Amino acid sequence: MSNNEKNKLSLEPYKGVRDFYPEDMFVQNYIFGVMKMVCEKFGYQEYDASVLEPAELYRAKTGEEIVNEQTYTFKDRGDRDVTLRPEMTPTLARMVAAKKRELSYPLRWYSIPNLFRYEKPQRGRVREHWQLNVDVFGIKTIQAEVEVISIASKIMKTLGLKETDFEIRVNSRKIINYILKELYSLPEEKSYKISKLIDKKEKMSAEEFEKGAKENLGEKTAEFLTLLNSKNFEEFVSHLPNNSSEQEGIKEIKILLENLENLGITNAVFSQTLMRGFDYYTGIVFEVFDKNPENRRSVFGGGRYDDLLDIFGQEKVPAVGFGCGDVIIRDILETYNLLPDYKPETKLAICLLDEKFSADANELAQKIREDGVNVAIDFSSKKLGDQIKSADKQKIPFILCLGENEVKSGKYKVKKLDTGNEMELSVDNIANFVNNK
């Protein structure tokens, strides 16, 4: 092997990240466009921040598994611990805390940041992805949850899914805390372990789960398993003491489901094993779950996190939010054959019969662009047929071939490539023809 071959750089991107060719960016922009449109219909405003954060921001509240096993953390040149953000919520909380008294509430914000996690790449999961974050601050009532869940539902439907294609699973951390701490009188450490066990229930066998439960619950294990195996909300509540229906978390679930149904969202269900992995959730948690057998997994996930500003020494501000990754959304669009057909922003290609018409082409293109049409000029010096093939391959819908006759007459033949329809036009009429075909 020669030295040149040894020193060749790889053509592959870093493991777990993606290259975005124009067709990929088209799909990405379509997804982001739907997300932005729906959020803004509900009165949400866009924000952003740097991808770099002090590592202690995540150590304070995100969760040990993410910080210890999944972050890209390093020392900068000033010997500071820096992390490429693995999620957006701590950054959002920092931003709100920094200007807490200047902001107007309710605060409705959204962002689509890129996030980094050192995970094993697999379908639906990569090491860098983009994630829609939707958050509302300053609403104590269940209407905050109703609103953000409505946004999640609306995004799914706007992307083309039917309500029967997905379900919205809801639970409350207050219910689990009530069961573990009040009914079972478990200490903080054991309650935490059981919570983490519940969060992983779907990923382990029944025997393995029961063994983990017994280690912390002992003789209460059978009763606990009966609760977790309930088929619906009514059955779950029936296994609790009679006075439990007045417990705050249970009342909130009832109100939430009723409000969603009143809005025509009928695919919301109670899921007693839904926990969400982050430690900062304080009340309602929820997930949007794709029911297609090819893609059965969570799409959106979020909940209430009223205490997060505590880590900055600030007074509590009630908050509810969710995140939704771009990778899983693209997978869903592929699964349901809902990917948009690629259409470049370039509408017209000017092909040159000879290089000597380059200046004329520039002048013509400038006039057409001023009329609102995106124009590309082929300066490649290729044969005319090859220029037309190139425009067609790039899916540019219209071509204009420029030669001596066109320059002298001021009349230009504009052809639509997919139909072959052609019109001879003056420069002032080209934009209208292209934009209305």
Number of C-alpha atoms within 10 A of each C-alpha: 5 6 7 8 8 8 8 8 8 7 6 9 9 10 12 17 15 14 10 11 8 13 14 14 13 18 19 17 12 15 20 16 12 15 25 19 13 16 25 15 10 13 11 19 16 14 13 14 12 10 16 13 18 16 20 13 18 22 13 15 16 20 14 14 11 18 21 12 11 16 23 17 17 14 11 10 7 6 8 11 14 18 22 20 25 25 22 20 21 21 20 21 20 16 15 18 22 13 10 16 9 9 11 11 13 14 16 22 20 24 23 22 19 19 19 21 21 16 15 12 13 9 10 18 17 19 21 20 21 19 23 21 26 26 24 22 22 17 17 15 10 17 15 23 29 18 17 22 29 16 20 23 22 19 19 22 14 13 18 15 18 11 17 11 15 22 19 24 20 25 26 26 21 19 21 21 21 17 18 21 15 10 13 14 14 17 11 11 9 17 20 14 15 21 21 16 19 21 15 16 18 12 11 11 10 12 9 11 18 18 14 17 22 15 13 17 21 11 11 12 17 14 12 18 14 13 19 16 13 17 13 13 16 11 13 17 15 13 14 14 9 9 7 18 14 10 12 14 20 20 13 21 21 14 14 21 18 15 17 19 13 10 10 10 18 15 17 22 16 20 22 22 22 21 27 21 18 16 16 19 23 19 23 24 25 27 27 23 18 22 14 14 8 11 17 12 16 20 23 24 23 27 30 27 23 21 17 28 22 14 15 13 9 14 14 14 20 20 26 30 26 25 23 22 22 20 18 21 19 17 17 23 17 12 14 14 10 14 17 13 9 14 15 14 13 16 19 26 26 23 29 25 18 15 14 11 16 18 10 16 23 14 10 18 21 14 15 19 14 10 15 12 20 17 20 19 19 19 15 11 13 16 12 16 10 13 23 22 12 16 22 17 10 16 17 22 22 25 25 22 19 22 19 13 10 16 14 8 9 12 15 21 15 22 20 20 17 11 8 10 10 15 14 15 15 14 15 11 13 21 21 13 14 18 10 6 8
